[in-house]
């Protein structure tokens, strides 16, 4: 092989390496389940486990639709705690049960996602400060539930706002 052929191979390999290194990872949306569920007075306190399942199911389209600051596809992570631990993941929503502090688990997950566009859903001011220090951003639970309601267009089989009676 002549020098020109070797040079072309070298250039081709450099292009491939630079293409691989510039691939962006999907953005990550981390949801504080207790905070979001607690922001809607729909009887969630009677069955926290069922309320977390209902929230998880209402998140199903976010992977494909995204949010204003998160272009699809979006990795969606729901962090549960207490009586809601044990809720399983679904096709497009990963669920992590925090057997200790839910806030600490959210911080751990945000830290592990360093380098990604991470948005945390919570109205907990202390948690907002902790994740901001990691470079993540946040959206309040009330605003987030309004966004989910827009997605559901009033369909209570899709929305988690309806009563849990």
C-alpha positions in Angstrom: 0.0 0.0 0.0 1.4 3.4 -0.9 1.6 6.4 1.5 -1.5 8.0 0.0 -3.6 4.9 0.9 -2.2 4.9 4.4 -3.0 8.6 4.7 -6.6 8.0 3.6 -7.1 5.1 6.1 -5.6 7.3 8.9 -8.0 10.2 8.0 -11.0 7.8 7.9 -10.1 6.5 11.4 -9.7 10.0 12.7 -13.2 10.9 11.4 -14.7 7.9 13.0 -13.1 8.5 16.4 -14.2 12.2 16.3 -17.7 11.2 15.3 -18.0 8.7 18.2 -16.6 11.2 20.7 -19.1 13.9 19.7 -22.2 11.7 20.1 -24.3 13.2 22.9 -26.0 11.0 25.4 -29.8 11.3 25.8 -30.9 14.0 28.3 -32.0 12.7 31.7 -35.2 13.7 33.6 -35.1 12.7 37.3 -38.4 12.9 39.1 -38.8 13.2 42.8 -41.9 11.0 43.1 -42.8 11.9 46.7 -42.6 15.6 45.9 -44.6 15.4 42.7 -47.3 13.0 44.1 -47.6 15.1 47.2 -48.3 18.2 45.2 -51.6 16.9 44.0 -54.4 16.5 46.7 -56.0 13.4 45.1 -55.9 11.0 48.1 -52.4 9.8 47.4 -51.8 9.5 51.2 -54.2 6.5 51.3 -52.0 4.4 49.0 -48.6 5.8 48.2 -47.6 2.8 46.2 -50.6 3.1 43.8 -50.0 6.8 43.5 -46.4 6.2 42.5 -47.5 3.7 39.9 -50.0 6.2 38.5 -47.3 8.8 38.3 -45.0 6.4 36.6 -47.6 5.5 34.0 -48.4 9.2 33.3 -44.7 9.7 32.4 -44.7 7.2 29.5 -44.7 9.6 26.6 -42.0 11.9 28.0 -39.3 9.6 26.5 -40.5 10.4 23.0 -42.0 13.9 23.4 -39.4 15.4 25.7 -39.8 18.8 27.5 -38.8 22.3 26.5 -35.2 22.0 27.6 -35.0 18.3 26.9 -35.2 17.2 23.3 -36.3 13.6 22.7 -35.4 10.9 23.3 -35.3 11.6 27.0 -34.2 9.0 29.7 -36.9 9.3 32.4 -35.9 8.2 36.0 -38.5 8.2 38.8 -37.1 8.0 42.3 -39.5 6.6 44.9 -39.1 6.2 48.7 -40.9 4.9 51.7 -44.1 3.0 51.0 -43.6 3.6 47.2 -40.4 1.6 47.1 -40.8 -1.5 45.1 -42.6 0.1 42.2 -41.2 -1.4 39.1 -39.8 0.2 36.0 -41.9 0.4 32.8 -40.9 0.4 29.2 -39.9 4.0 29.1 -39.6 5.0 32.7 -36.8 3.6 35.0 -37.7 3.5 38.7 -35.2 3.5 41.5 -36.4 2.9 45.0 -34.5 4.9 47.7 -34.5 2.8 50.8 -32.9 5.7 52.6 -33.3 9.4 51.7 -35.0 10.0 48.4 -33.1 13.3 48.1 -29.8 11.6 48.6 -30.6 9.1 45.8 -31.6 11.9 43.4 -28.3 13.6 44.1 -26.5 10.3 43.5 -28.3 9.8 40.2 -27.6 13.4 39.1 -23.9 13.0 40.0 -23.6 9.7 38.1 -25.1 11.5 35.0 -22.3 14.1 35.0 -21.8 15.5 31.5 -25.4 14.9 30.5 -28.2 17.5 30.4 -30.0 16.6 33.7 -33.3 18.2 34.8 -34.7 17.3 38.2 -38.4 17.7 39.0 -38.9 18.8 42.6 -40.1 21.8 44.6 -37.8 20.9 47.5 -35.6 24.0 47.8 -32.7 22.3 49.6 -32.7 19.6 46.9 -32.8 22.2 44.1 -29.7 23.8 45.6 -27.9 20.5 45.9 -28.5 19.5 42.3 -27.8 23.0 41.0 -24.3 22.7 42.6 -23.8 19.6 40.4 -24.7 21.5 37.2 -28.2 20.1 36.9 -31.3 22.2 36.5 -34.8 21.8 38.0 -38.4 22.4 37.4 -41.0 22.7 40.2 -43.5 20.0 40.8 -46.6 22.2 40.3 -45.3 23.4 36.9 -44.5 19.8 36.0 -47.9 18.5 36.9 -49.5 21.2 34.7 -47.3 20.0 31.8 -48.4 16.4 32.4 -52.0 17.5 32.5 -51.5 19.1 29.1 -50.2 15.8 27.8 -53.1 13.9 29.2 -55.7 16.4 27.8 -58.1 15.4 30.6 -57.8 11.6 30.1 -57.8 10.4 33.7 -56.6 7.0 32.6 -53.4 8.8 31.6 -53.3 11.5 34.2 -52.3 11.0 37.8 -54.4 13.9 39.1 -57.7 12.1 39.4 -58.8 10.7 42.8 -57.2 7.5 44.0 -60.5 6.3 45.7 
